[in-house]
Amino acid sequence: MDNIVLITGASRGIGAATAVMAAARGYTVCINFLKDEVAASAVVAGIHQQGGRAFAFQADISKERQVVEMFSLIDQNVGRISALVNNAGMIISQQKLVDMTGERLQQVFAINVFGSFFCAKEAIKRMSVKHGGQGGSIVNVSSLAAKYGSPFEYIDYAATKGAIDTMTVGLAKELADDQIRVNAVRPGLIHTDIHASAGEPGRIERVKTRIPMQRGGYPDEIAAAILWLLSDEASYMTGALLDVGGGL
C-alpha cells in the first residue's frame, strides 16, 4: 500500500519543504493550498521532475465542507491517506490584544485551530483500524510561540498554537488504540515569507540574539523533524511536542 500524506498549506515555506522531502522518501504527496495555485503547481512539478508522485488540492481548511470535499477527492484520485501534516497557518500584522478586532481573532482561530481539527477528523476516518484503516500518523505544526506567548506582536497566533499543543496531547490519547500516532513540531523563528506577509520581513534579524544558536532556522530543518515523527523510527512516540528552535 502506498504511503499517502496530505500536507496542508504546502504551496510555500515549511509545507512545501515537507512535501518535497516526503516525496523523496517515497510518499505520494497531496498538497493542499488556499489561493496560490501557481505556487502549489510548481511544488508538484518539482516533485514530478525528481521522479516522485504529487497532487494539488485547493481547499479553505477553515470551512468543514471544503475539507470533507477535499478528502473525498483524494480518496477518488489518489487513495486513502496514511499520514497528515497539519501545517497551514496564518498570522496578521503585529498588534497588542487591546487593538485586535473580533474579525481578526475569528480568522486566525478558524485557520489555525478549526482547520486542524477538521482535517484530523477526516484523517481519523480513513486511518483508524476501527474504521477499516491501517493506522497512521498525524503531525501538527505548532510553534514555540505557544511557549512564549508572542507579547505585543502575535498573542492571538500564540494562543492558537497553544490550542494545537493541547489538541495534540489529547488526541494522541484518544487515538492510541486506533493505531494512530499524533505528535507536534514546535518551530522557532524560521526563514519563511510568513514574516513578510505580517509586515516585518526582517523580523528574524531583529530578534535572533534571543536565540542561543544566534540564527533563524530553515524550512528543511523543520521538514526533517516532521518526517521523522511520521516515520516508523518514531513508532513509540505519541503526544510529544518536539521543539525545533535553536535552543529557545
N, C-alpha and C positions, 0 to 999 in steps of 0.2 A: 504494500500500500504506500502511495506517495505521502511524504510529509508535506502537508499544505499549511502555510502560515498566512494569516491575514495581519497586515500591519496598517494601523490607522494613521492618517496624517503622514503618508510616506512619500510625498512628492518632493520633500526637501529635508535638510537637516538630519537629525538623528534617525528619523523614519526612513529616509532614502538610504542612508549608510547601512542601516539594519537590513533593508531589502536586498541591497547588493551583496552584503556579506552572507545573508541567509541563502541566496541563490547559489553562491559559490560553494556553500556547504551542502548543497543537494536539495534544498527545499524548493518546492513550487511556491512562488510568492504572489499573493494577492495584495495589490497596492490600493489602499483607499485614499481618495483625495476629495477635497471640498470644492475648490474652484479652479485650480491651476491644472487643467488637463494637459497643457503643453509640457509642464514640468514632470507630471506623472508619466506621460508617454515617453519622455526622454529617459526616465529611470527604467521603464520597461524595455526600451530599445537597447539601452546599455547592457542590461542583463541578457537579452537575446544575443547580443554580439559576443558575449562571453560563453555562450552555449547553455545558458540557463532558461528556465521557464518562468514567465511572469505575466500577470494580467492586471489591468487597472479597473477600478470600480468607483464611480462617483457616488457619494452619499454624504449628507449632513448628519453626522452621528448624533447630534443633539435631538434629532427627530426619530422617535422609535419606529415609525412606519418605514422610513427610509432605511434604517438599519435592517429591519426584517426583510425588506425587498433586496437589499444588497446581499444578505446571506443566502437568499433563495437563488439569486443569480450565480453566486459562487457554487452552490450545490449543483446547479444545472450545467454550468460551463467549465467547472474545474474539478469539483468533488467536495467531499466532506473535510473540513479543516481539522487539523490535529494540534494547531498552535495559534495563539492570538497574542499580538503585542498591542496593548492599548497605549499608543503613543500620541495621538492627536491632542493638541492642547493650544491654549492661547493666553497671551497677556495683552493688556491695553496700557496706554501711556501712564507713566508714574503719577500717582496721586496718594494723598492720605485718605483714610476711610471717610473722614468727615466731608470730603469733596466728591465722593463716588455716588453715582446715581443708581437707583434701583435697576434700571435697564442694563447698566454695565454689569452689576452683580449677577443678574439673571443670565446674561450672555456668557460670562466666564464660567459660571457653575454649570450651565447647560452643556457646554462643550467638554469641559474638563472632568466633570463628575458624572452627569447623567449619561453622556456618551459612552463612558467606560462601563457603566452599569448595563446599558442597553446591549453593547457588544458582548460583554461577558455572558449575559443571559442567553443570547442566541448561540454563542460558542458552547455553552454548557449542554444545550440540547443536542449538539452534534458530537461532543466529545465523551459525555458521561457514559460509562458502561451500563448504567441503569436505563439509558435511552438508546441502547444498542450501539453505542460508540466504542472506541478502542482506548479511551483515556486521552490525556493530552496535557498541555502546559499553557498557562497564561502568564505573561509578564506585563505588569503595569509600569509605565514610565511616570514615576513620581518626580520629586525634586527635593534637594536639600533646603529649599525654601520652606518646606513643611517643618523643618527642624528649627530654622532661624527666624521665620515669620515675615521676612522682607518688609520691615517697617519703613514707612514714608515712601514706599515705591509700589509694591505689588502685594499688599496684605491679603487681597482677595484671591490672587493666584496661589499664594502660600496656603491659604485655608482650603482651597480645592485640593491641593496636593496632600494636605493633612487628611482629608476625606479619603483620598485614594490609598493612603497608608493603612487607614482603619479598614477599608474595604478589603485590602489585600490580606490582612491578618484574619479577618472574619471569614472571608470566602474560602481561604485555604482550609480552614477547619470544616466548613460546610462540605467541601468537595473532596476531602481526602479519601473518603470511602467510594467516591465516584472515579477514582484513579486520575484525578486532575490536580496537578500542582499549580499553585498560584504564588507568585513572588513579585517583588517590585525592585526596580533600579531607581536610585535617587541621584541623578546627576547634580553636579555643582554648576559652576559657570562654564558654559560650553560655547565654543565659537560657531554659532549659527546666526541666521538672519532674524531670529526672533527678537533680538535686542534692537535691531534697526526698525523692525515693524512696530516696536513700542516707543520709538522716538530717540533712542540713545545707542547708535551703532558702536560707540567706543566704550560701552559700559564695562566690559571686562578689563580693559586697560586701566580704567579709573579705580577699580576695586581689587585688582589682582594681588596687591600687597597683603590683603587679608588671607590669602590662600597660602598655606605652608609651602606648597611646591612653587609658588610665585608665578603661576601661569594658569590660563584657562585650559580646559580640556578640548578634545576634538571629537566629532561625531563617531568616528571609528572606534574610539576608546569606550564609548557608551554602547555601541553596537556589539562589541566583543563581549561585554558583560551580559547583555540581553541574550545573545546566542548561547552563552554558557548556561544561563539559567533555563533556557528552553531545552537544552541537551540532556542526554542521559547521564552526563558527568555530574549533574546536579540532582540526581534521582532521589536523594534523601532530603532535599530542601523544599520546604513549602512554608509559606507565611513569613518569608525572610524579606527584609528591607536592606538591599545592598547599596551602600553609599559609594559613589564614584565621583569624588570631588577634590582630589589633590590634597587630602588631609583635613578638609573642613569638617 
